[in-house]
């Protein structure tokens, strides 16, 4: 079952941030899409196993960004 999560990342301020985060999360096995919204400073990720939210969080944090929290999550 496909899942989705919306993460708040306050440090997103520009296209470089967008490209860096999408580039870190998008290639993870199981990630169907990773879309950064600069205006709302959020990352929307749709994923299936074997990807987990912990994997996604680690990829974003590994790219140098802090996650302020999960806005929404659930099955889609």
HELIX and SHEET records of a PDB file:
HELIX    1   1 UNK A   15  UNK A   25  1                                  11    
HELIX    2   2 UNK A   53  UNK A   62  1                                  10    
SHEET    1   A 4 UNK A  31  UNK A  37  0                                        
SHEET    2   A 4 UNK A  42  UNK A  47 -1                                        
SHEET    3   A 4 UNK A   3  UNK A   8 -1                                        
SHEET    4   A 4 UNK A  69  UNK A  75 -1                                        
END                                                                             
